[in-house]
């Protein structure tokens, strides 16, 4: 009985620790006060209007959406074949290659962002967009490979061999038998990599310019000069977008799986 009460108390404390900051942020975003403080005073939607009307937030959202989507798609083009080869074939140096693909998760994103700033952009002549695109591709590849490999671990490759024996060919067998059977894993990989890229701060804070910055970087720049609930409203909108994307993906995957 005592153990169950202790477990319940620890569970409640964990939920408070995880949800508490979000609850404070949501409450503050509706405050009528001009300062960022808790508990809020009054009720107002004016900070959400300012967040939507902010030119820096608008440009940052477009930049984040563009480079995160592009980087995730390129990471899928590179990561899916790599995961497929490492799960189907046995070859020398397989563990080393796998470690190479996973290495971006071992390198702090701050180091990666600083490297792109100091080496890639000035020496190769890449633009800010190119640097962000490369950075988000690198941090997305490990998520793509890991999630796709988990899906392929439960796939019976004899199905692909049967498709080939029926005349589908190597490419046709892959697209007709492998991809349809791991589509839920691919969708999960895409969403996980995209959300991680879109919410990234470490790379965006280095690879930036006055006219080109991601939404998280624009939000960091905003609070350096102002401390009003606009930043809380923007944070709530960012959280809501992330949660909506996750819920929609679960619903869509559920419909596909039931078919």
Backbone torsions as a table, in degrees:
resi	resn	phi	psi	omega
1	UNK	NA	-43.4	179.8
2	UNK	-66.5	-37.4	179.6
3	UNK	-65.4	-39.4	-180.0
4	UNK	-66.9	-38.2	177.7
5	UNK	-67.2	-39.7	178.0
6	UNK	-65.2	-41.0	177.9
7	UNK	-63.8	-40.5	177.7
8	UNK	-63.8	-41.3	179.5
9	UNK	-65.0	-43.1	178.3
10	UNK	-64.4	-37.2	178.3
11	UNK	-65.1	-43.7	178.7
12	UNK	-63.9	-41.3	178.4
13	UNK	-63.7	-37.3	177.7
14	UNK	-64.0	-43.9	178.6
15	UNK	-64.1	-40.0	178.6
16	UNK	-64.3	-41.0	179.8
17	UNK	-63.6	-38.2	-177.6
18	UNK	-81.7	-42.2	-172.7
19	UNK	-92.3	-25.2	-176.9
20	UNK	-52.7	-53.1	179.7
21	UNK	-59.7	-37.3	178.3
22	UNK	-67.0	-38.8	178.6
23	UNK	-64.6	-40.9	177.8
24	UNK	-64.0	-42.5	-179.9
25	UNK	-63.6	-42.4	-180.0
26	UNK	-64.9	-44.5	179.9
27	UNK	-63.6	-40.6	-179.3
28	UNK	-66.2	-32.7	-177.5
29	UNK	-66.5	-19.9	179.3
30	UNK	-100.7	9.3	-178.2
31	UNK	-70.6	147.5	176.4
32	UNK	-88.8	-8.9	-179.9
33	UNK	-75.5	151.6	-179.5
34	UNK	-85.3	-1.0	179.7
35	UNK	-115.0	153.6	179.9
36	UNK	-83.1	97.5	-175.1
37	UNK	-145.9	158.2	178.1
38	UNK	-135.9	137.0	3.0
39	UNK	-73.4	154.3	-177.6
40	UNK	-71.1	154.7	176.2
41	UNK	-114.9	119.9	179.8
42	UNK	79.3	-170.9	-178.4
43	UNK	-143.7	130.8	-177.2
44	UNK	-157.8	148.4	174.6
45	UNK	-101.1	7.0	-171.7
46	UNK	-63.5	-31.1	-177.3
47	UNK	-73.3	-30.2	174.1
48	UNK	-69.2	-36.9	176.3
49	UNK	-64.1	-41.2	178.2
50	UNK	-66.5	-38.1	179.4
51	UNK	-64.0	-43.2	178.5
52	UNK	-67.6	-32.9	-175.4
53	UNK	-87.4	-8.8	-176.7
54	UNK	-68.6	120.6	179.2
55	UNK	-61.6	-37.8	-179.3
56	UNK	-67.0	-37.4	177.4
57	UNK	-69.6	-37.5	179.1
58	UNK	-64.5	-47.9	178.9
59	UNK	-65.1	-39.7	179.3
60	UNK	-63.9	-38.2	178.4
61	UNK	-64.2	-44.5	179.3
62	UNK	-63.7	-42.9	179.2
63	UNK	-63.7	-47.1	-180.0
64	UNK	-61.5	-44.0	-179.6
65	UNK	-63.2	-42.3	-177.0
66	UNK	-65.9	-53.6	-174.6
67	UNK	-73.7	-33.2	179.5
68	UNK	-70.1	-43.6	178.9
69	UNK	-65.9	-46.3	179.1
70	UNK	-63.5	-44.1	179.8
71	UNK	-64.6	-38.8	179.3
72	UNK	-68.1	-41.2	178.9
73	UNK	-64.3	-42.3	177.5
74	UNK	-65.7	-38.6	178.0
75	UNK	-62.8	-35.2	177.3
76	UNK	-69.6	-39.5	177.9
77	UNK	-62.8	-32.4	179.3
78	UNK	-88.5	-37.4	-172.2
79	UNK	-79.6	-36.6	-178.0
80	UNK	-64.0	-49.0	176.3
81	UNK	-61.0	-36.6	179.2
82	UNK	-64.9	-45.3	178.3
83	UNK	-63.6	-39.3	178.9
84	UNK	-62.2	-46.8	-178.3
85	UNK	-65.8	-40.5	-177.2
86	UNK	-73.0	-23.0	178.3
87	UNK	-89.1	-27.4	-176.2
88	UNK	-94.4	-37.0	-171.8
89	UNK	-109.9	155.0	172.5
90	UNK	-113.1	127.3	-177.6
91	UNK	-152.8	157.1	-179.9
92	UNK	-63.2	141.1	177.8
93	UNK	79.1	15.4	-177.9
94	UNK	-61.8	-43.5	179.9
95	UNK	-65.2	-37.6	179.1
96	UNK	-65.8	-43.4	178.8
97	UNK	-65.1	-40.4	178.2
98	UNK	-62.2	-41.8	176.9
99	UNK	-64.0	-34.8	178.2
100	UNK	-63.8	-43.3	-179.5
101	UNK	-68.9	-29.7	-178.8
102	UNK	-87.9	-10.3	-173.9
103	UNK	-56.9	-32.7	178.5
104	UNK	-58.5	-24.8	177.5
105	UNK	-76.8	-20.5	179.4
106	UNK	-86.3	-23.8	179.1
107	UNK	-88.7	126.3	177.5
108	UNK	-56.2	138.5	-178.1
109	UNK	-61.2	-28.9	177.2
110	UNK	-62.8	-40.6	178.8
111	UNK	-66.0	-41.3	179.2
112	UNK	-64.2	-43.9	179.0
113	UNK	-63.1	-41.8	179.0
114	UNK	-66.0	-37.7	178.4
115	UNK	-64.6	-41.2	177.5
116	UNK	-64.2	-37.5	-179.7
117	UNK	-67.6	-43.0	-173.8
118	UNK	-85.3	-29.7	-172.1
119	UNK	-111.6	-55.3	-171.5
120	UNK	-66.9	-51.6	-172.6
121	UNK	-69.8	-51.8	-177.6
122	UNK	-73.7	-35.5	-173.9
123	UNK	-83.8	-40.0	-179.9
124	UNK	-88.6	-18.8	178.7
125	UNK	85.4	19.1	179.5
126	UNK	-72.7	152.6	178.0
127	UNK	-81.8	174.1	177.3
128	UNK	-61.8	-42.7	178.4
129	UNK	-60.1	-41.3	-179.9
130	UNK	-65.6	-42.0	177.9
131	UNK	-62.4	-43.9	177.1
132	UNK	-63.7	-41.7	-179.2
133	UNK	-61.1	-46.1	179.1
134	UNK	-65.5	-43.5	-179.5
135	UNK	-61.9	-44.9	-178.7
136	UNK	-72.7	-26.9	173.5
137	UNK	-67.1	-42.3	-179.0
138	UNK	-64.9	-41.6	-178.3
139	UNK	-78.9	-15.6	179.5
140	UNK	-87.2	-28.9	-175.9
141	UNK	-56.2	-46.0	179.9
142	UNK	-60.1	-37.7	178.7
143	UNK	-66.7	-39.5	178.9
144	UNK	-64.0	-48.0	-177.1
145	UNK	-65.8	-44.5	-178.4
146	UNK	-62.4	-49.0	-177.0
147	UNK	-69.1	-41.2	178.2
148	UNK	-65.8	-38.7	178.0
149	UNK	-63.6	-37.5	177.2
150	UNK	-63.4	-38.5	178.4
151	UNK	-69.9	-39.2	-179.5
152	UNK	-72.4	-21.9	179.7
153	UNK	-64.0	-26.9	179.4
154	UNK	-99.4	8.0	-178.3
155	UNK	-94.1	135.8	177.6
156	UNK	-90.0	107.9	-176.0
157	UNK	-69.2	-9.8	174.9
158	UNK	-66.6	-23.7	176.0
159	UNK	-64.7	-41.9	177.5
160	UNK	-65.2	-40.6	178.6
161	UNK	-63.3	-37.5	177.3
162	UNK	-64.9	-40.1	178.2
163	UNK	-63.9	-39.2	178.2
164	UNK	-65.7	-41.3	-179.4
165	UNK	-66.1	-21.0	178.1
166	UNK	-90.2	5.2	174.7
167	UNK	102.3	8.7	-178.4
168	UNK	-72.9	-27.6	-177.3
169	UNK	82.1	174.1	-177.2
170	UNK	-65.0	-50.0	-179.0
171	UNK	-68.9	-46.0	179.9
172	UNK	-62.7	-39.0	178.0
173	UNK	-63.4	-37.0	178.9
174	UNK	-66.6	-47.6	-176.1
175	UNK	-76.1	-28.1	-176.0
176	UNK	-92.5	-25.1	-176.1
177	UNK	-116.9	-38.7	-176.0
178	UNK	-80.2	-57.8	-175.6
179	UNK	-58.4	-44.9	179.1
180	UNK	-60.6	-29.6	-177.3
181	UNK	-82.9	-14.6	179.1
182	UNK	-118.9	20.6	-175.1
183	UNK	-62.2	-35.1	178.6
184	UNK	-65.8	-38.8	176.6
185	UNK	-66.3	-37.9	178.1
186	UNK	-65.9	-41.1	177.8
187	UNK	-64.1	-41.8	177.8
188	UNK	-63.3	-41.2	178.8
189	UNK	-62.5	-44.0	180.0
190	UNK	-62.4	-46.8	-177.3
191	UNK	-65.6	-43.5	-179.8
192	UNK	-62.3	-44.7	-179.1
193	UNK	-68.9	-40.3	-178.4
194	UNK	-66.1	-45.6	-179.4
195	UNK	-63.2	-42.0	179.3
196	UNK	-63.3	-38.7	179.0
197	UNK	-71.4	-44.1	-176.3
198	UNK	-63.6	-36.5	-177.0
199	UNK	-91.0	5.0	-176.9
200	UNK	-68.2	139.4	176.9
201	UNK	-115.0	-36.6	-170.2
202	UNK	-60.6	-42.9	179.1
203	UNK	-77.3	-43.4	-177.5
204	UNK	-61.9	-29.0	-177.7
205	UNK	-73.3	-23.0	177.0
206	UNK	-94.4	-46.8	-177.5
207	UNK	-89.7	85.1	-176.2
208	UNK	-154.6	164.0	175.2
209	UNK	-148.8	164.6	-178.8
210	UNK	-54.7	-30.4	-178.6
211	UNK	-100.4	-8.9	-176.7
212	UNK	-136.2	107.4	176.3
213	UNK	-149.7	154.3	179.3
214	UNK	-77.3	168.5	-179.2
215	UNK	-62.8	-47.6	176.9
216	UNK	-58.7	-37.1	177.8
217	UNK	-68.1	-39.1	176.7
218	UNK	-63.6	-36.7	177.8
219	UNK	-67.7	-38.7	176.2
220	UNK	-64.4	-41.0	177.6
221	UNK	-64.7	-32.2	-179.1
222	UNK	-65.3	-43.7	-175.3
223	UNK	-75.4	-9.4	175.8
224	UNK	-71.8	-25.9	-179.6
225	UNK	-112.3	-20.0	-177.9
226	UNK	-138.0	150.1	176.8
227	UNK	-132.0	60.3	177.2
228	UNK	-111.2	169.2	-176.3
229	UNK	-66.5	1.3	176.8
230	UNK	-59.7	-39.8	-179.9
231	UNK	-67.5	-33.1	176.1
232	UNK	-67.2	-41.5	178.5
233	UNK	-63.8	-42.0	178.1
234	UNK	-64.4	-38.1	178.1
235	UNK	-65.3	-40.5	178.6
236	UNK	-64.8	-41.5	177.9
237	UNK	-62.9	-39.1	178.9
238	UNK	-66.4	-41.8	177.0
239	UNK	-64.4	-41.4	-179.2
240	UNK	-64.1	-39.5	178.8
241	UNK	-64.3	-41.5	179.5
242	UNK	-64.7	-45.2	-179.9
243	UNK	-66.2	-39.2	178.8
244	UNK	-63.8	-40.9	178.9
245	UNK	-62.9	-39.9	179.6
246	UNK	-68.5	-41.7	180.0
247	UNK	-66.0	-43.9	179.4
248	UNK	-62.4	-39.7	179.7
249	UNK	-64.9	-40.1	178.4
250	UNK	-64.7	-40.8	178.4
251	UNK	-65.2	-44.8	-178.5
252	UNK	-65.7	-41.6	178.2
253	UNK	-65.4	-36.8	178.2
254	UNK	-64.4	-40.2	178.0
255	UNK	-64.4	-43.0	-178.4
256	UNK	-65.7	-41.7	-177.1
257	UNK	-68.5	-33.7	179.4
258	UNK	-70.8	-25.9	177.1
259	UNK	-70.3	NA	NA
